[in-house]
């Protein structure tokens, strides 16, 4: 299992989105765009909750980008 390095800037940035309950956009390699709030992250996945309170588990390898929703 991969060690989760909480000192990495990318991990800190995502933790900030979680702490601030910031709505984000996630673009996937399938060209889907998912909007919601990140509930948690681990070395392999991110859990996103959408506007309908549905959780989606997204593997990091499926991400193209993640950014705060404007």
QUIVEN-V652952 format. One line per field, one symbol per residue. ss: DSSP state (A for helix, B for strand, O for the rest). psi: psi as a letter, one per 40 degrees, with the letter a starting at -180 (. if undefined). A space follows every 10 residues. Layout:
ss->???
psi->???
//
This chain:
ss->OOOOOOOOAA AAAAAAAAAA OOBBBBBBOO OOBBBBBBBB BOOOBBBBBO OOOOBBBBBA AABBBBBBOO
psi->ihhhgeeidd ddddddddde fhhihhhiee eihhhahhdi iaddihhhha eefhihhhhd eehdihiih.
//
